[in-house]
C-alpha cells in the first residue's frame, strides 16, 4: 500500500549530525507507508558525512548548504516541502511514525494551529550532576512544556503563516511556541519524542546560557512568554514536599548560577548570538 499524497512534510535541519541522522530517519519512517511522509534533510555547514548518510535513503530529499544556521536551514527545507501540516524535527531526537500520525490527527482539530509531542528525556548516558539538574527541571516545568523543549513541533498551514518567515533566532521552538495562544497549541499525549539532553555539567551550563540568551532575544523581538518564569519559591515548595531531594536542588541551583555567569560574560563579549550545538548528546548508539 502506498500514499499518493503525504500526510505531512518533515524538515530536519542537520549540522554535523553524521552520528545520529541515520537513527533519526530510521525511527521516523519505521512503520510509514511508502509516500506517507515527505521528509527533507537540510545538511547545513557540515564538515562530516551527514548528507551522504541521509542520501542513502530512497524516501528522503537532501539539500546541502555551506551556511550553518537552523533558521536558514528550515527556510531552505520549506521551499521543497510538498504538503501541510509540517513538522520540524531535530536530527538528534527520535520521533516514530505513530507519533507523527498522532500529531497530524491532533492538528486537524478545530482551532489547533500547532502541536508537539510529550518529551521523554533519556538520561542513561548523562553524568550524575547533569542528571540531577535535568530531573529537577522536568519536575518543575514538565507539565508546562508545550512546543519548546520536545525537539519537534508541528504547524498547520495557517500556523505556518503565523510563524514564517522566521528570523534568525537562537530558539526556533521558542519563537514558534510564543507565536500561539494556549488554545491554539496542544501537547499530544499520544505522541512521544525521545530527547537526549546535555550529558556533562559544562554542556548543561552552556546550553542553559544559550536558552537564557534565546529567551531575552525573543522578548526583544516582541515574543514575550505568556507564563511567568519559575522562581525559587516553587523549588523550595517541591523540596519541602519531598518531591525534590535537597542534594538535587543544590545541584540545580549551582548550574543555574553558573549559567547566569556565563550568560553575562557572553553578553559582555557580544557572543550571545553565536550559533552552536551541544555535541555531548550526539551518539549513534541505541537509545
Long-range contacts (C-beta under 8 A, 24 or more apart in sequence): 1-33, 1-34, 2-33, 2-34, 2-35, 3-33, 3-34, 3-35, 3-36, 4-35, 5-35, 5-83, 6-35, 6-36, 6-37, 6-38, 6-82, 6-83, 7-36, 7-37, 7-83, 7-100, 7-101, 7-104, 8-37, 8-38, 8-83, 8-84, 8-85, 8-86, 8-87, 8-100, 8-103, 8-104, 8-154, 9-37, 9-38, 9-39, 9-40, 9-81, 9-82, 9-83, 9-84, 9-85, 9-86, 9-87, 10-37, 10-38, 10-39, 10-40, 10-86, 10-87, 10-88, 10-89, 10-100, 11-40, 11-42, 11-74, 11-77, 11-78, 11-81, 11-86, 11-87, 11-88, 11-89, 12-39, 12-40, 12-41, 12-42, 12-77, 12-88, 12-89, 12-90, 12-91, 13-42, 13-44, 13-70, 13-73, 13-74, 13-77, 13-88, 13-90, 13-91, 14-41, 14-42, 14-43, 14-44, 14-46, 14-50, 14-54, 14-73, 14-91, 15-43, 15-44, 15-45, 15-46, 15-50, 15-68, 15-70, 15-73, 15-91, 15-277, 16-45, 16-46, 16-47, 16-48, 16-50, 16-277, 17-46, 17-48, 17-50, 17-91, 17-92, 17-282, 18-46, 18-48, 18-49, 18-50, 18-53, 19-282, 19-283, 19-284, 20-91, 20-92, 20-282, 20-283, 20-284, 21-50, 21-53, 21-54, 21-91, 22-53, 22-54, 22-56, 22-284, 23-94, 23-284, 23-287, 24-89, 24-91, 24-92, 24-93, 24-94, 25-54, 25-57, 25-60, 27-94, 27-95, 27-96, 28-89, 28-94, 28-95, 28-96, 28-97, 28-100, 29-57, 29-59, 29-97, 30-96, 30-97, 31-96, 31-97, 31-98, 32-59, 32-97, 32-100, 34-59, 36-97, 37-97, 37-100, 38-81, 38-82, 38-83, 40-77, 40-80, 40-81, 41-77, 41-91, 42-73, 42-74, 42-76, 42-77, 44-68, 44-69, 44-70, 44-72, 44-73, 44-76, 45-69, 50-91, 68-275, 69-168, 69-275, 70-172, 70-275, 71-166, 71-167, 71-168, 71-169, 71-172, 72-168, 74-166, 74-172, 75-164, 75-165, 75-166, 78-164, 84-155, 84-156, 84-157, 84-160, 85-154, 85-155, 85-156, 85-157, 85-159, 86-154, 86-155, 86-160, 87-152, 87-153, 87-154, 88-152, 88-153, 88-154, 88-155, 88-172, 88-173, 88-176, 89-151, 89-152, 90-151, 90-152, 92-151, 92-196, 92-281, 92-282, 93-150, 93-151, 93-152, 93-193, 93-194, 93-195, 93-196, 94-193, 94-194, 94-287, 95-151, 95-152, 95-191, 95-192, 95-193, 95-194, 96-192, 98-190, 98-191, 99-188, 99-190, 99-191, 99-192, 99-193, 100-191, 102-188, 102-190, 102-191, 103-154, 103-188, 103-191, 104-154, 106-186, 106-188, 106-190, 106-191, 107-154, 107-156, 109-186, 111-183, 111-184, 112-156, 112-184, 112-185, 112-186, 113-155, 113-156, 113-158, 113-159, 113-162, 113-180, 113-184, 113-185, 114-147, 114-153, 114-154, 114-155, 114-156, 114-159, 114-163, 114-176, 114-177, 114-179, 114-180, 114-184, 114-185, 114-186, 115-147, 115-153, 115-154, 115-185, 115-186, 115-187, 115-188, 115-191, 116-146, 116-147, 116-150, 116-152, 116-153, 116-154, 116-185, 116-186, 116-187, 116-188, 116-191, 116-193, 117-150, 117-152, 117-187, 117-188, 117-191, 117-192, 117-193, 118-150, 118-187, 118-188, 118-189, 118-191, 118-192, 118-193, 119-145, 119-149, 119-150, 119-151, 119-192, 119-193, 119-195, 120-192, 120-193, 120-194, 120-195, 121-195, 121-196, 121-197, 122-194, 122-195, 122-196, 122-287, 123-197, 125-196, 125-199, 125-283, 126-197, 126-198, 126-199, 127-199, 127-200, 127-201, 129-201, 129-251, 129-255, 130-197, 130-198, 130-199, 130-200, 130-201, 130-203, 130-204, 132-247, 132-248, 132-251, 132-252, 133-201, 133-204, 133-251, 133-252, 133-255, 134-197, 134-204, 135-248, 136-235, 136-238, 136-244, 136-248, 136-249, 136-251, 136-252, 137-252, 139-238, 139-243, 139-244, 140-230, 140-234, 140-235, 140-238, 141-230, 144-227, 145-187, 146-177, 146-182, 146-185, 146-186, 146-187, 147-173, 147-176, 147-177, 147-180, 147-185, 147-187, 148-173, 148-174, 148-176, 148-177, 149-173, 149-195, 150-187, 150-193, 150-195, 151-193, 151-195, 152-193, 153-177, 159-184, 167-221, 169-214, 169-217, 169-218, 169-221, 170-210, 170-213, 170-214, 170-217, 170-272, 170-273, 170-275, 171-211, 171-214, 171-215, 171-217, 171-218, 174-214, 174-215, 174-218, 174-223, 175-218, 175-221, 175-223, 178-218, 178-223, 178-224, 178-225, 178-226, 179-223, 181-226, 182-226, 194-287, 196-281, 196-283, 196-287, 197-278, 197-281, 198-278, 198-280, 198-281, 199-280, 199-281, 200-280, 201-255, 201-258, 203-278, 203-279, 203-280, 203-281, 204-255, 204-259, 205-255, 205-258, 205-259, 205-262, 206-262, 206-276, 206-278, 207-278, 208-255, 208-256, 208-259, 209-259, 209-262, 209-263, 209-266, 210-276, 212-259, 212-260, 212-263, 213-263, 213-266, 213-267, 213-272, 213-273, 216-272, 217-272, 217-273
